[in-house]
Amino acid sequence: MATTQHYMWAAGHFIVTLSALRYFIASLLFRGPSVWWYKTSFMGAILSYAIVCNKSLGTPQPNAAWVRRALADENVQYFLLSIYWWYSRPITLALLPFAIFSLFHVLTFSRTALMPYVLPQGPPATANGTPTPHPLQKKLQLWVKTNYDSAMRAVAFTELLIMLRVTVGAILFRNPFLMPILYAHFLRQRYYHSKFTQGAIALVNGKVEEYVQKPGTPPVAAAIWVKVKYLTSTWAGNVLVPQQGARRQ
């Protein structure tokens, strides 16, 4: 049975989903979306991730071991990132990964905690068993299961686009120079924890390699790419861009 804390967690994801949808629709219609919806979306994310972090890590402890464990936790990384995006000047693309995560949480919560109370349940499959879920619940479960991996890949590619956006933004003085540095550290952690991020980076690396090695490509493009890979692999501990012949984990 869902607890009060679970309902608060779900409420945060409902806030993200609905506020982000409102913000995206206004953006697509060129109606000048209100910053209020953007900020509200991240407030919902902060609420949900704070609850998850508290549940997984417990009360913060004033010691190095707890801090190291917290910083290595994916939920803590997204919690800190949501605070940073909430505080910073709005970047529409930054909201998309949180909206995708929240959509799947909202659908799953609705199926498991809300629909059983509003949709008629079928007879138990076995004696003394639980009621059979409504067909709509089954269809929703199948949709979530079928589309989850595709959605996570979309998140991974979106996060790479965000990295490009904040880097270009720093060059054009549209966002702080610190932003791409902080986001690069976030992506580094994502690479260590997410197979989807690993796959996205490998695909992008392959496409760029194909382009710079193609006949007719200016030599300066290949030289720049080699430098970028060297700096990236050095900073990331020779993990993000494996050396030639290295075995992928």
C-alpha positions in Angstrom: 0.0 0.0 0.0 1.3 3.5 -0.9 2.5 5.6 2.0 2.2 9.3 2.5 5.9 9.7 1.4 5.1 7.6 -1.7 2.2 9.9 -2.6 4.4 13.0 -2.1 7.0 11.4 -4.4 4.4 10.8 -7.0 3.0 14.3 -6.6 6.4 15.7 -7.4 6.5 13.7 -10.6 2.9 14.8 -11.5 4.0 18.4 -11.1 7.0 17.8 -13.3 4.9 16.1 -16.0 2.1 18.6 -16.1 4.2 21.8 -15.7 6.8 20.6 -18.3 3.9 19.8 -20.8 2.5 23.3 -20.3 6.0 24.8 -20.8 6.8 22.7 -23.9 3.5 23.4 -25.6 3.9 27.2 -25.1 7.5 26.9 -26.5 6.3 25.0 -29.6 3.6 27.5 -30.2 6.1 30.4 -29.8 3.9 31.9 -27.1 6.8 32.9 -24.8 6.4 30.2 -22.1 6.2 31.5 -18.5 9.4 30.9 -16.5 7.0 30.0 -13.6 6.1 26.7 -15.3 9.8 25.9 -15.8 10.7 26.7 -12.2 7.6 24.7 -11.0 8.7 21.7 -13.0 12.1 21.6 -11.3 10.5 22.2 -7.9 8.5 19.0 -8.5 11.8 17.2 -9.4 13.5 18.5 -6.3 10.7 17.2 -4.1 10.7 13.7 -5.7 14.4 13.3 -5.7 14.8 14.6 -2.2 12.4 11.9 -1.0 14.2 9.2 -3.0 17.6 10.3 -1.7 16.4 10.4 1.9 14.9 6.9 1.5 18.1 5.4 0.0 20.7 7.3 2.0 18.9 8.2 5.2 19.7 11.3 7.3 22.8 13.1 6.1 25.9 12.2 8.1 28.8 14.7 8.7 31.5 12.3 7.5 33.4 11.7 4.3 32.1 8.1 3.8 28.5 9.3 3.7 29.4 12.2 1.3 31.3 9.8 -1.1 28.3 7.4 -1.1 25.9 10.2 -1.7 27.8 11.8 -4.6 28.1 8.4 -6.3 24.3 7.9 -6.1 22.5 8.6 -9.3 19.4 10.1 -7.5 21.6 12.5 -5.7 23.2 13.6 -8.9 19.8 14.3 -10.5 18.7 16.0 -7.2 21.7 18.4 -7.3 21.2 19.0 -11.0 17.5 19.8 -10.6 18.5 22.4 -8.0 21.1 23.9 -10.3 18.6 24.1 -13.2 16.0 25.6 -11.0 18.4 28.3 -9.9 19.9 29.0 -13.3 18.5 30.8 -16.3 16.0 28.6 -18.1 17.3 26.2 -20.8 14.3 24.4 -22.3 16.3 21.3 -23.4 17.4 20.8 -19.8 13.8 20.1 -18.7 13.3 17.2 -21.2 15.1 14.4 -19.4 13.3 15.1 -16.1 10.0 15.2 -18.0 10.6 11.8 -19.6 11.6 10.2 -16.2 8.6 11.7 -14.5 6.2 10.6 -17.3 7.2 7.0 -16.8 6.9 7.3 -13.0 3.5 8.9 -13.3 2.2 6.2 -15.6 3.5 3.4 -13.3 2.1 5.1 -10.2 -1.3 5.6 -11.8 -1.4 2.0 -12.9 -0.4 0.5 -9.5 -1.8 3.0 -7.0 -4.7 4.9 -8.6 -6.3 2.8 -11.2 -7.2 -0.1 -8.9 -9.5 2.3 -7.0 -11.3 3.8 -10.0 -11.4 0.9 -12.5 -13.3 -2.4 -11.9 -10.9 -5.2 -11.2 -11.4 -8.7 -12.5 -11.8 -11.9 -10.4 -8.7 -13.4 -8.9 -6.8 -15.9 -11.1 -6.5 -18.3 -8.1 -8.4 -18.9 -4.9 -7.6 -16.2 -2.3 -5.4 -14.4 -4.9 -5.4 -10.7 -5.8 -8.0 -9.3 -8.2 -7.0 -9.4 -11.9 -6.0 -5.9 -13.1 -8.3 -4.0 -15.5 -7.3 -4.4 -19.2 -6.3 -0.7 -19.4 -3.8 -1.4 -16.6 -2.3 -4.3 -18.6 -2.1 -2.2 -21.7 -0.4 0.6 -19.8 2.1 -1.8 -18.2 2.9 -3.2 -21.7 3.4 0.2 -23.1 5.8 1.3 -20.3 7.8 -1.9 -20.7 7.9 -1.7 -24.4 9.0 2.0 -24.6 11.2 2.2 -21.5 14.5 1.5 -23.2 13.8 3.8 -26.1 12.9 6.6 -23.7 16.1 6.1 -21.8 18.1 6.2 -25.0 16.3 9.5 -25.8 17.3 10.8 -22.4 20.9 9.9 -23.0 21.1 11.6 -26.4 19.2 14.7 -25.0 21.8 15.0 -22.2 24.6 15.0 -24.8 22.7 17.7 -26.7 22.4 19.7 -23.4 26.2 19.4 -23.1 26.6 20.9 -26.6 24.0 23.6 -25.8 25.7 24.8 -22.6 29.2 24.7 -24.2 28.1 26.8 -27.2 26.1 29.0 -24.7 29.3 29.6 -22.7 31.2 30.6 -25.8 28.5 33.0 -26.8 28.1 34.3 -23.3 24.5 33.0 -23.0 25.2 31.0 -19.9 28.0 30.9 -17.3 31.4 29.3 -18.2 31.0 27.1 -15.1 27.8 25.5 -16.5 29.5 23.2 -19.1 32.2 22.2 -16.6 29.6 21.2 -14.0 27.5 19.4 -16.6 30.5 17.6 -18.0 31.2 16.2 -14.5 27.5 15.1 -14.4 27.9 13.3 -17.8 31.1 11.7 -16.6 29.2 10.1 -13.7 26.3 9.1 -16.0 28.8 7.3 -18.2 29.9 5.2 -15.3 26.4 4.2 -14.3 24.3 4.2 -17.4 24.5 1.8 -20.3 22.3 4.2 -22.3 24.8 7.0 -21.9 27.6 4.7 -22.9 25.7 3.7 -26.0 24.9 7.3 -26.9 28.6 8.4 -26.5 29.8 5.4 -28.5 27.4 6.2 -31.3 28.3 9.9 -31.4 32.0 9.0 -31.3 31.5 6.6 -34.3 29.6 9.2 -36.3 32.2 11.9 -35.8 35.0 9.4 -36.5 33.3 8.5 -39.8 33.0 12.2 -40.7 36.5 13.3 -39.9 38.0 10.3 -41.8 35.9 10.8 -44.8 37.8 12.0 -47.9 37.2 15.7 -48.5 36.9 16.6 -44.8 39.2 19.5 -43.9 42.3 18.1 -42.0 41.7 20.6 -39.2 38.5 18.8 -38.3 40.4 15.6 -37.6 43.0 17.5 -35.7 40.4 19.1 -33.5 38.6 15.9 -32.9 41.9 14.1 -31.9 42.5 16.9 -29.4 39.0 16.8 -28.0 39.2 13.0 -27.5 42.6 13.3 -25.8 41.4 16.0 -23.4 38.2 14.1 -22.7 39.9 10.8 -22.0 42.5 12.5 -19.8 39.9 14.3 -17.8 37.7 11.2 -17.5 40.5 8.8 -16.5 40.8 7.2 -19.9 37.3 5.8 -19.7 35.0 7.9 -21.8 37.2 7.5 -25.0 39.0 4.1 -24.9 42.4 3.9 -26.5 42.7 2.0 -29.8 42.5 -1.7 -29.2 41.2 -1.4 -25.7 38.6 -3.9 -24.7 35.2 -2.4 -23.9 33.7 -3.3 -20.6 
